[in-house]
Amino acid sequence: MKKLLPLCLAMSAVFAASAQAEELTGTLKKIKETGTIVVGHRDSSIPFSYLDATQKPVGYSMDLSAKIVDAVKKELKMPSLVVRYNLVTSQTRIPLVQNGTVDVECGSTTNNLERQKQVAFSSGIFEIGTRLLVKKTSGIKDFADLAGKNVVTTAGTTSERLIKKMNDEKKLNMNIISAKDHGESFLMLESGRAVAFMMDDALLAGEMAKAKNPNDWTIVGKPQSYEIYGCMLRKDDAQFKKLVDTALTNTYKSGEINTIYKRWFQSPVPPKGLNLNFPMSDELKELIAKPTDKSAEQM
């Protein structure tokens, strides 16, 4: 009987492990079977998700995605899990999550009702206001000053939708240019092809950090919306979403989020080692204290 006990225990462990594997569903099952997690990232969303001088994805959102990856490794007992990074754009990020190419996308993606029909969102990771980046000498103080002028924004963003709607409703006769990414939007602004760049205020601060002369630029205008960023996941995958939300909540509760925030918004960051000097807003502090996966529209 004593000889049979170790064998029984061993068999029980095998059956338990097998049962655990069978219980896995959706994204976690896919990751377990492939031995790889695919993280979607941006290439120019400073300081959230962008490429450094070595072409490595870095940023505030990438640090949070690393917390999610660590939680997956622990949950699946796979310390050597392969992490693969997949570049996404404003236009491709949702389809690549939906079709299974990307498992989780952490960049600068606004959680809104329209997108909730297509993907799921984690608890919020940031809150912004949509404003304008202009030259200090431009004379532009608010959106009304854009009448008849060239304005650039990034294609596939909520800012693009908002500025087009404003142009139609208020008959401002703006010429709206939709650039392919934030980097191209800023180049349009810096080269004089547009007098203002509408986008999320934190992203505008990141673009200023890339400018030849950052002190030439300023962020102006009454916010046209307040938006909450989240990490995107596939819909109807409660198991993976719970793990992602728990990983983020633990990062908030531990206070690690403050270190991550200071690293990217209140310290020198690549590519030029400039400090964005962008203090944490009261709205973000509230989001961290009370995590939610709701959009700003639902709050």
N, C-alpha and C positions, 0 to 999 in steps of 0.2 A: 504493500500500500504506500509506504514511504517513497519507494522508487517511482510510483506512478504520479505522486504529487507534483514534482517539478515539471513532468511532461504535461500534466493537466494545466498547470499555470502558464506554461509556454504556449499551449494551444489556445488558452483563453486570451492571451495577449495578441496572438495572431488574429483570432476572430474579432477582437475589439478593434484592432487596427483596420481590419477589413471593413468592419461596420462603419468606422469613422470615415473611411475613404468613400464608401457607398453613400454616406449622408451628405457628402459635399455636393453642392449644386452650382450651376451658373459659372461665374467667373472664377471662383475658388477651385472648382473642379477642373476647369480649363488650365489654370495655373499649375495645379498639382500634376496633371497629366503631361503638360509640355515642359515643366521644369523652368518656365520662364514667365515673368510678368512684364508687360509692355506698358510703359509710361509715356503718355503724350506730352509734348512740350512745345513751346513757341521758340522762335529764334530772335525776336526783337521786342519782347514785352518787358522792358526794363522797369523796375527791378524784380519782376515776378518770375519770369521764365524767359531766358535768353541764352545765347552762346557767348562764352568767354573767349579769350584770345586763343585758347587751345581747342575751340569748338566743342567744349563740354557744356551741357545744359546746367545753368546755375540760376539762383534767385530765391526769393521768399517762398514762392509756391513750390519750387523744386525741393526746398528744405522740408516742407510739409509733406510732399509726396514721399520723401525718404522715410518719414515717420510711418506712413502707410505701408511702405514696403517692409519695414522692420516688423510691423504687426503681422503682415502676411507670412513672413519667414517664421515667426514664432508660432502662429496658429497652425501652419502646415508642417512645423518641425523640419524646415528646409533652410538651414543657415547658408547653404551654398546656392540658393535660388538665383538664377540668372536674371539680371535686370536689363532690359533692352529699352532704349529711348527711341521714340518715333516722332519726328517733326510733324506738327500740324499747323494749319493756318486758320484764320477766322472762318473761311469757307469750308474747310475739310474736317474740322475738329469733331463736329456732331456725327457726320457719316462714318468716320473712322472708329468712333466709339460704338455706334450702332452695329456696324458689320463685324465687330470682334477684332479688328486690327489693333486697336488700343484698348487696354483694360481699364485704365484710369487716366484722365486728363486733368492736370493741375496747372493752370496758367493764369489767365485773366478773363475767365469766362463768367459773364453775368447769368445768374439764376433768374429766369423769368417764366411767366406762365406759358408763353409760346414754346419755349425750349423744353419745359417740363412734359410736353406732349410727346417729345422725341427721346429724351434721356432722363436719367435720375440725377439728382445733385446731392452732394455731401452736405453736412453742416457748413455754414458759411465760413469762409476763410479771410474775407476782407469786405470793407464797405467803402464806396467811393461816391463822388458827385461828378456829373458830366459838365465840364467847363471848357474854356478856351485858352490856348497857348498863343501868345502874340508877342511881337517886338515891343519893347517898352516905349519906343518912339512912334508906334503906329497910331496912337490916339484912340484905339479901340478899348472900351471899358466894359461893354456888355454886348449881348447878342443883337440888340437893335442897331448897333453901329456897323453891322455886317451887310446892311442893305446894298445891293448892287455890286458886291465884292466877291472875289474868289475865296472859297472856304474849302479846306480839305478835311476829310475824315477817313477812317479805315473801312474798307468794304466788309460787309457781313457783321457789323457791330451794331449795338443798340444806338450808339451815337449817330450812325448813318441814318437809321430810321427816324430818330428824333429831329435831326437837322432838316431832313427832307419834309417832314410833317410841318415843322415850323415855317419853312420857306413857303409851302403851299398855303397854310392857314393865314399867315401874316403878310403874304404878298411882298416878301423882301427882295425878290428878284436876285437872289444869290446864285452864283455859279458854283455848284457843289461838285467837288472832285473826290472820287472814291479811290483811294490808293490801295495797293494789295496788302500792305502791312504797315505797322506803326513807323517803322524805319523809313519807308518810302513817303509816308505822310509828312514826317518831319523834314525830309529832304525837299519836298514841295514847298513847305513853309520857309525853310532856311534859304532856299534859292529865289524866293520872291514870287513864285508862281501862285502862292496863296497868301492871304494876309492873316489867316487864323487857322488853327488846327483844333477841331473839336474832338474831345476824347475824355476818358476818365482822368480825374485830376492827378491821381497817383502815377498813372502812365505818362502824363504830360511832364510831371516832375522828373521821371526817368529819361524822357527825351531831352529835357534841358541839360541833363548831365552829360549827354553825348555831344552837345553843341560845341562849335569852335570857340564861342564866347558865351558861356552859360549866363553871365550877368546881363546880356543883351535882351533876355527873354523874361516874360512874366505870365502867370496864370490869372485870368480874369473871368468875370461873368458870374451871374447868379446860376447855381446848379440847375440844370433842366431836369435832372432826375437823380435820385439816390439809388444805387444799385449794390447788390450783394454778390460777390464772387463765390463760386463753389467749385469743387472738383467734380467733373462729370463721370458718371458710371452708366452702365446699361440699365434700362428700366426692368422692373419686376425681378430684381436680384437682391432680395432682402438680406441674405446671408453675407454677401460681400459689402453691402451698404452699412450693415451694422458694424462690421469690422472697421471700415473706413471712418465712420462717425466716431467710434470709440477711440481710435488712434488719435484723431484730431482733438477730441474732448480731453483726453489724457494729456496731450501736449499743452492745452490751455490751462488745465487744472494745476499742472506741475510748475507753471510759470515759464517753461521753456519758450513759449510763444514770445515772451518779452525779449529774450535774447535774440531770437530769430528776427523779430521786427527791428531791433536796434542795428543788427548786422546789415540789413538791406535798406533801411530808411533813415538811419541816423549815424551812419559810419561811411567811410570812403568805399565805393563799390566800383567794380570793373565797368566799362573799359578804361576810364580815365582817372579812377581813384577819387572821384568827386563825391561829396556828401550831399544827399538830396535834402537833408534838413527838413524832413516831413514828419512832424510829430504824430503820434497815434491819436486819432480822432475819438471823441466821446462815443460816436456811433460804433466804432470798432471795439472799443472797450466794453460796450454793452453786449455786442455780439459774442465776444470772448467769454464774458461772464455768464451769458445765457445762450448757449449755442442753439441754432435752429437751422433747418434745411428749407425754411420758407423764403420766398423771394421778397424783395422790398415791397412789391405790389400787395403781398398777402399780410404784411405786418400791420 
